[in-house]
């Protein structure tokens, strides 16, 4: 796989990537400066324009992970997976409990504000708004690294409204050749591409009825699951409960959060980013034709039009929580307190210590000591004066699979 160094003009506009050897010569000659360590990016000092090739960006959008791939007609320039935060709902619930406790304590009066709040058109819950903004931030960041001309966005694998109400788009669309393909993709996503009864993966899976049709079961997706051939034959005409799996009934009726997310924000993403939408079943067909395994990066590669292109090493991208503003509980009889002083370093910052690049986990002793995570995964406590800042941990964090990712 190729290693690329990304290049910008003196005004910050992206040019075609170059090789590490040429980038090193440019920096040593004083013709370029380093602006980012990961992904490694240089900026030319005396060049404001340059020739660029046409680059297509493919994005495999999702609820937990987002795949991306930027390709030209010959090679892949940038690829990876963005891992989204899934803890925001829990954090907001904790924040709400803190707020309610404050109002019930013997403190100054805090009037409720729910009567004064108005929701604007297009309002999204905070967790979905974060995931939507993470998609936008990722695409805007990629456009600063490579000269993207066109963006292809995979908005969904299936249409849940079509599944629950087949008449929504007319009888012709309902009876189209891809209707069964929609349902199978929905079930594969819902059941984790494994047998609902024995949990086997990597084996042919069959669409199976929780309550058999011979017992009055319907063909709705809430009555369908996936099973291997052995479990399907062994179950026979029994229901899932009679077969010894009563939890299957509840799980079959559960909704997919990822599907709800895509239904709410997919067209907002298409409109705001002015990109071309595509669907997962088309990506799957092309990926099977090329012979690639299922992954977010491979799906994005296919979405961008990749076929037999030369691939590059993928990145792992995260957008970590910047601060941990928790209540101090170990005060030994004193009142609780929240630190208001801003320390020099924050979680996820990168610092150098004894020739190694370490990740900051937190600070203590009134900001005089810092706890670091070394590349080997061990924790060390060092005085702040003995470390040097390499990069702040704000924004998207790019890393290689073998480097720090947590």
N, C-alpha and C positions, 0 to 999 in steps of 0.2 A: 504494500500500500504506500501511496505517495505521502511525503511530508511537504507541507506548503508553508511559506511565509507570506503573510498578507501585506499589501503595499497600498499606501495612500499618497495622494498628492500633497503639496504644501498647504492646500486649503482643506484637506481632510476628505477629499473625494476618493473612492476606491478605484484601484487599478487591478490589472491581472496579477495574481499571486506569482511569486518567484521561488527559486530554490533556496535552501538554507545557505549554501556556499556563496551564492551571489549576494544575498542579503548581508552576510558577514563582511564581504568586501566593501559594500556600500557604506556600512557603518564604520568600518576601520578607516575608510578614506574620507570620512566626514561628510559624505553626500546624503546621509540619511540618519535618522535618530529613532530609537526604540520608543514606541508609545504604549505598547501592551506586551505583557509576558505570555499570556494565555488567553486566546490564541496569539502567537507571536506576530506582532504587527510593527512595521516600520513606516516612517513618514519621510518622503523625499524633501530635502531642504530647498532645492532650486528648480522644482518642476511642478507646474500647476495644471498641466493637461497630459494626456497620454492615450495610447491606443488601448481599447478594451474589446474583448470578445463578448458575444451575446450569452448571458447566463440565465438559466431558468431555475427558479427556486421551487422545490416541492416541499409541502408541509403536510404531515400526517397528524391532524389535530386530534386531541383526545382529552379525557377528563383527568387522567393521572400522568400521562406521558405524551410528549409531542415530539415526533420525529421530523427532521429537516435534512434536506440535501440540495446542494447547489451544483448544477452540472452544466457543462458546455457540450458541444457536439462530439467531443473526444474523451473528456475526462470529468471526474468528480472533483470539485474544488473544496467543498466544505460539507460535513455531515455530522450527525450526532443525534442525541436524545435530550430533551429538556424534561426534567423531573419536577412536577408541580407540587405545591404544598397541599396537603389534605387535612391539616389540623386546624384550619381557620374556624370551622363551625364549633369545635370544642373550645377554642380560645374565646370566641364570642359568647358562648354560653357561660364560661367562667367570668367574663367581664360583666355580663348581666347580673350574675349572682352577687358580685362585689357591689354593684350599683344598688341592688335591692337591700343589701345588708347595711349600706351607708344610710339609707333612708330610714331604716328601722332602729339605728343606733341613736343614742342621745347626743347627737351632733347638731350643727347648725342646719336650719331648714333647707332641704333640697327639693324644690317643687318638681313634680313630674313634667316631662316635656313631650309626651306622646301626642297631646292635643295640638302642639305647634308644628309638628313634623308633616311635611308634604312630600309625596313621592312623585318625582318628575316622570314624564313619559319615557319609556325604555328603561326604567329602574330595574336593577338586578340585585339580588342578595349579595352581601360582601364576598362570600366564598366564590360565587360564579363570576363576580366582577373582577376578582383577582385573577382567575384562570383566563378570562377573556383578555385582560390587560397583559398577562404574561405572554400570550400568543403575539400580541401586537409588539411588545417590547422585543421579543425574540426576532421577529421579522425585521424590525427597524435596525436592530444590532447587526444582523447578517448583511443588510444593505450597506452598512459602513465598512464591511470587510471585502465584499466582492460586488462587482457591477451587475446587479440584478436587473434584467429587463422585463421579465414576466414571472408572476407568482401563481402557482397551482396549489389550491387548498383542498384537501380531502375533508369534506364537511361531515360525512357520516357514512357508516356501513350500511344502515338500513333506515327506513322511515317508520317510526312507531305509530304514527297516525294511520298509515296505510295498513299496518298489521292489525290494529284494533278496530278499524272501520274501513273495510275494503272498498266500500262504495264511494269513498271520499274523492277519488279521481276518475270515477267512471268505470264501466264494466270492461272497456277495452284494456285499460291499464291494469285492472285487477287480474285479468286472465292473461297477462303478458308472460313472456318466457322467463322473466326474471323474478316473478313473484315468489316462487319456492326458494330461489337463491337468497332473497331478502330474509325470509323466515329462518333459513338455516344459519345465515350470518348472525342474526339476532340471537339464536340459541347458542351458537358457539361462543359469543361474547358473554352471554348471561351465565352459562355453566362452565366457563373457564376452559373450554376445549377439552373437557374430560368427561368420563362416564359419570352420570349422576348417582349411580349406585355403588360401583366399586372404585371409582376415582381414577381409573386407568387413563393415561394419556398416550399419544403417539399411535393409537389404533384407530381403525375405521369406526366412526360413530354413526348411529342411526337415530332418526327422529322418532320418538316414542311417546305414547299417550300416558299421562299420569293415571287417568281413569280411562280404561279401554273404551273404544267406540262400541264394542259389543255390550258394555255395561251402561251405555248412555252418555259417554264422554264426548265432548265436542272437539273441533279442530282449532279452537282459539289458542293463541300462543300461551295463555295462562294455564293450559292443560297439556303443554308439550314440554319435553325435556330431551336430553341426549343420553343414549346408553350404547354400550358395546353390544356386539351380536350375542355374546354368551349370556349377558344379563337380560337382554330383551327376550331371548328364547326361554330362559329360566323363569322369568316373570309371567309369561303367558297372558291369560286374560284376567289376572289379578290386579287390583289397584296398588298404588305405591305403598299404602298403609298395610294392606294385606301381605305385601311382599317384604315387610319389615322395615320400611323407610317412611314413616309418617311425616318426617320433616320435609319431604319432597313437595308435599302439597303446599306448604307455606312458602317454600322457596320459589316454586313455580309461579306463584302469584305476585312475588316481589317485583317492584319496578327497578329499572336500571337508572342510577343517578347519571351515568355517563350519557345515556340516551336523552335524559331530560336536559342536560347541559347543552348537548349539540342542538336540540330542538330550539332552545332559547337564544343561543348566541351565534349559531353557525352563519345565518344570513347577515347578522350584524358584522361579523368578521369579514365576510365577503364584500359588503358595501363599504366598510371603513378602509379596508386594505386594497380595494379595487383589484381583486384577484379573480381567477377563474375557478369555479367550484367543480369538484369531481366526487365520485362515490367510491366506497370501499370495495364493492363487488367488482368494479372495473379494474381497480388496482390489483385485486387478488387474481383475476384472470391473467393479467399481464405478468404478474410476479411468478405465477406457475409456469407460464410459457418460457420465461427467462431461466427458471430453475433456482430461484433464491428462496431462502428460508424465511419464515414469518418473523418480522421484527419491525419496530417503528422506523428505524433508519432505512431498511430495505423498502418499506412501503413508500417512504418519502422519495427515495431514489427512483422508484417506478413512477410515482406521481409526477416527478420532474421530467419524465421522458427518458430516463436512463435504461439502457439495455446492456450492451457489451462494453460499457465505458470502463476506463481505469479508475478504480476506487481509491479513496483516501482514508486515512485513519480517523475513526469517529471520535467525537467529543461527548463528554457527559456534562450537562449544563444544569445548574441549580440556582434557585433564587432564595437563599436562606433567610430566615428571620433575622433582622438586623440587631435587635436589642431584646433583652430579657428583663423587663421592668417588673420584677416580682417583689412582693412584700417580704421584708426581712422578718424572720420569725425567731431567730436565736438571740434575742436581746437580753435574756436572763432577767425578766421582770420589768424591763423598760418597755415603753410604748413601741408599737410597730413603727417602722420608718421606711421610706422609699428614697433611694439615692437620687439626688437632684444634680449632683456634680457630673459633668461630662468628662470621662476618662480619655486618655490619649489613644487607647486601643479599644477595639470592639470585637465581639465574636466574629469569626470567619475572616478577619484581617490576616494577611500574610506578612511574616517578618523573617528576617535572616538571623540565625544564631549558630555560631561555630561552622559557618560554611554551608548550613542547611536551611532550606526554606520550610518554615513551620507555620502551622495554622493556630490562630489565637482561639482559645476556648473561653476565656474570661479573665477578669482582673479581681484582685483582692488586696487586703491590707491597705485600704484607702488609696488604691490605684498605684501603689509602689511595686507590686509584684504582678506578674502575668503568668497564666497557666497555658502552656503550649502543647500542641499535638505534633509530634515529629513525623517524618515520612514513614517510619516503621510502625506508627500507631500507638506509641507510648506517650504518656503525659509527663511533662517536666515543669517545675516551677522556677522561674527566673526573674531577677530584678529587671524592671523596665529599662533601666539605663544600659543594660547589656544586650539589647536587641535593637535592630534597625528595621524600620517599616519598609516593606517591599511594595505592597499594594493594599488599598482599602478593600474591604469585603462587601461593598455595596453593589447593587445591580446583579446582573447575571454572572455566575461563577463557572467558567469553563475549566475543564480538567480532562486528562486522559484516563482511560479505565484503570491504569496501573498506578495513578497518582492519587492524591487526596481527593476524595469524593464525599466525605461526610463532614 
